[in-house]
Amino acid sequence: MKAEGIDVISFAAGEPDFNTPEPIIHAAIEALEAGFTKYTPSAGIKDLKDVIVAKLHRENGVDVKPEQVIVSCGAKHSVYNSCQVLVNPGDEVILIAPYWMTYAEQIKLAGGVPKVIHTTADSGFVPTYEQLREAVSERTKAIIVNSPSNPTGAVLPRQTIKEIAQLALRHNFWIISDEIYERLIYGETHQSLAALSAEVAERTITIGGCSKSYSMTGWRIGFAAAPPAVAKAMSNFQDQVTSNPTSFAQKGAVAAYKLPTETVEAMRVEFEARRDLILEGLRGIPGITVPTPKGAFYAFPDVSAFLHGEFKDDAALGEYLLTEAKVATIPGNVFEGPGHLRLSYAASREAIVEGVARLKEALARIGPA
Ligand SMILES: Cc1ncc(COP(=O)(O)O)c(C=O)c1O
């Protein structure tokens, strides 16, 4: 619709709207001009692995050697590599719903079976110990943890992180910890799974990347840090499938990880202000309830009060909001979170104010049941 010149406000995008910071762009241009345009080692260049190792030590309390780091074409690629090397046909992988839909597809692409734990806003989208324990079976190969979460913005409490780790150790399964939103967190502290203990680190693949923290979604640079044997398998696998991530994008990523913390902090602070703005607006719409997201850049309001008459599900409601209000959202069903919409607040403050006003007006026409 946007391409047709229609004035759509998009709360659909899963990417920051800021420009990539200048020093990163310069580093990539310099690399290009210096002829750094050839193959690199498949698992990434040494200077990038070194800054990732330093970052994991400094910010995450995770200690790994450079050979345990596999630089990839994005966190998505690292999740895929993890599933491919760990999951055999028929293996179960635990997911905590609502979850990023790619996980389920990548588990299935490896022949695995997603074992889904359902959580709701009442528990802050945090699974109980009983739910976690009941999801484990003799076929459990791994759990995928995503804190802060896309789509709910939930940040798992340290206690839940510890419970997941305990179960993984007791029942001998892997933890794939997608920490891509770790820097975008509001009033909470990020806890890396692999930082809990050396024993837990031996069972954990930590996944991160530049996309969300440094507004580098198009650069396609992510990483996995894994126990040595898994890292070797992932590196061999990547070697046969993609070879190295783009050479000069890796140089840009080196510059990203060397940026002063204030650069990311400025973006985080702006996201927090936008979060507060969208929450205030959404809470002013009769019939909507929305928990406070603690991280990432998504609000996940409950819109089930509007699902009546011709609006059978959130997809139908989303379609109505797009055509009638010209506001794009993502239906919760996509994330196994029916009755919700996902709104990305990686949009300007003006767009947030205008978009929420349009939603209010369009939803008032339906009215809560
Ligand atoms: C939870 C989660 N993990 C990974 C990714 C993808 O990250 P990347 O751009 O590094 O592949 C996304 C992007 O939306 C995401 O939401």
The ligand as a MOL file (V3000), in Angstrom:
LIG
                    3D

  0  0  0     0  0            999 V3000
M  V30 BEGIN CTAB
M  V30 COUNTS 16 16 0 0 0
M  V30 BEGIN ATOM
M  V30 1 C 14.0930 -13.0940 18.2110 0
M  V30 2 C 14.8340 -12.7820 16.9740 0
M  V30 3 N 15.9750 -13.4470 16.7170 0
M  V30 4 C 16.6790 -13.1990 15.5980 0
M  V30 5 C 16.2460 -12.2660 14.6800 0
M  V30 6 C 17.0400 -12.0490 13.4270 0
M  V30 7 O 18.2070 -11.3780 13.6690 0
M  V30 8 P 19.2650 -11.1710 12.5040 0
M  V30 9 O 18.8670 -9.9700 11.7420 0
M  V30 10 O 20.5640 -10.9950 13.2220 0
M  V30 11 O 19.2500 -12.4100 11.6710 0
M  V30 12 C 15.0680 -11.5550 14.9020 0
M  V30 13 C 14.5850 -10.5780 13.9090 0
M  V30 14 O 13.4490 -10.1770 13.8730 0
M  V30 15 C 14.3550 -11.8190 16.0830 0
M  V30 16 O 13.2290 -11.1570 16.3560 0
M  V30 END ATOM
M  V30 BEGIN BOND
M  V30 1 1 1 2
M  V30 2 1 2 3
M  V30 3 2 2 15
M  V30 4 2 3 4
M  V30 5 1 4 5
M  V30 6 1 5 6
M  V30 7 2 5 12
M  V30 8 1 6 7
M  V30 9 1 7 8
M  V30 10 2 8 9
M  V30 11 1 8 10
M  V30 12 1 8 11
M  V30 13 1 12 13
M  V30 14 1 12 15
M  V30 15 2 13 14
M  V30 16 1 15 16
M  V30 END BOND
M  V30 END CTAB
M  END
